Amino acid sequence: MARAATTSDAFNAIAEPQRRRILDLLRGRELAVSELASELDLPQPGVSKHLRVLREVELVRVRSDGKQRLYCLNARALRPVQEWIGGFAEFWEASFDRLDDYVQELKEAEDDD
């Protein structure tokens, strides 16, 4: 089966670990490709390919500063991911509540012995 294009949406783009690392590095600061390559210990062409994918789904923005191209995170484009993950918060909270109830029952049973 053919693999889905990685540039179709933020979900596919962030499925690749190196791209998530790039987004982490760009959190709160701008970096040039060469700086990203150094931080990631990857060849510059490889980083450029990842940045192209991230640009296509608008997860990063680029601006020129002389001869350098500086990249920054566009966190707003992560909203669909956050909204989807947020839907699981209720599930996890309910699971932890049940676990807390169970632990309390065990403690009470232990105190009764």
C-alpha positions as CSV (number, residue, x, y, z in Angstrom):
1,M,0.0,0.0,0.0
2,A,1.3,3.4,-0.9
3,R,2.2,5.7,2.0
4,A,0.2,8.9,2.4
5,A,1.9,12.1,1.4
6,T,3.7,13.6,4.3
7,T,2.7,17.1,3.3
8,S,-1.0,16.6,3.4
9,D,-1.5,18.0,7.0
10,A,0.1,18.7,10.3
11,F,-0.5,15.1,11.6
12,N,1.5,13.5,8.8
13,A,4.2,16.2,8.9
14,I,4.8,15.7,12.7
15,A,4.8,11.9,12.4
16,E,8.5,12.1,11.5
17,P,10.7,12.4,14.6
18,Q,13.2,14.7,13.1
19,R,10.5,17.2,12.2
20,R,9.2,17.2,15.7
21,R,12.7,17.9,16.9
22,I,12.9,20.8,14.4
23,L,9.7,22.2,15.9
24,D,11.0,21.8,19.4
25,L,14.2,23.7,18.4
26,L,12.1,26.5,16.8
27,R,10.0,27.0,19.8
28,G,10.5,30.6,20.8
29,R,13.4,31.4,18.5
30,E,14.4,31.7,14.9
31,L,17.1,29.5,13.5
32,A,18.9,29.2,10.2
33,V,19.1,25.9,8.3
34,S,22.8,25.6,9.2
35,E,22.0,26.1,12.9
36,L,19.3,23.5,12.8
37,A,21.6,21.1,11.0
38,S,24.2,21.6,13.7
39,E,21.8,21.1,16.5
40,L,20.3,18.0,14.9
41,D,23.6,16.6,13.7
42,L,22.1,16.1,10.3
43,P,23.3,17.2,6.8
44,Q,21.9,20.5,5.7
45,P,20.1,19.0,2.6
46,G,18.2,16.6,4.9
47,V,17.2,19.4,7.2
48,S,16.1,21.5,4.2
49,K,13.8,18.7,3.1
50,H,12.2,18.5,6.5
51,L,11.8,22.2,6.5
52,R,10.1,22.1,3.1
53,V,7.5,19.7,4.4
54,L,6.9,21.8,7.5
55,R,6.6,24.9,5.4
56,E,4.0,23.2,3.1
57,V,1.7,22.5,6.0
58,E,2.5,26.0,7.4
59,L,4.1,24.7,10.7
60,V,7.1,26.9,10.1
61,R,7.6,30.3,8.6
62,V,10.6,31.6,6.8
63,R,12.0,35.1,6.4
64,S,15.1,36.3,4.7
65,D,17.8,38.2,6.6
66,G,20.5,39.1,4.1
67,K,21.8,35.8,2.7
68,Q,20.3,33.7,5.5
69,R,16.8,32.3,5.7
70,L,15.5,32.2,9.2
71,Y,12.8,29.7,10.3
72,C,10.4,30.1,13.1
73,L,7.5,28.0,14.5
74,N,4.0,28.7,13.5
75,A,2.3,27.1,16.5
76,R,-1.2,28.2,15.3
77,A,-0.9,25.5,12.6
78,L,-0.7,22.9,15.4
79,R,-4.2,23.7,16.6
80,P,-5.9,20.7,14.8
81,V,-3.4,18.4,16.6
82,Q,-4.0,20.0,19.9
83,E,-7.8,19.8,19.5
84,W,-7.6,16.1,18.5
85,I,-5.3,15.3,21.5
86,G,-7.5,17.3,23.8
87,G,-10.4,15.0,23.0
88,F,-8.5,12.3,24.9
89,A,-8.1,14.4,28.0
90,E,-11.5,13.4,29.3
91,F,-10.7,9.7,28.7
92,W,-7.4,10.0,30.7
93,E,-9.0,12.0,33.5
94,A,-11.7,9.4,33.9
95,S,-9.1,6.6,33.9
96,F,-7.0,8.4,36.6
97,D,-10.2,9.0,38.6
98,R,-11.0,5.3,38.5
99,L,-7.4,4.5,39.5
100,D,-7.6,6.9,42.4
101,D,-10.9,5.3,43.5
102,Y,-9.3,1.8,43.3
103,V,-6.2,2.9,45.3
104,Q,-8.5,4.4,48.0
105,E,-10.5,1.2,48.2
106,L,-7.2,-0.8,48.6
107,K,-6.1,1.6,51.4
108,E,-9.4,1.3,53.2
109,A,-9.4,-2.5,52.9
110,E,-5.8,-2.5,54.3
111,D,-6.9,-0.3,57.2
112,D,-9.8,-2.7,58.0
113,D,-7.4,-5.6,58.3
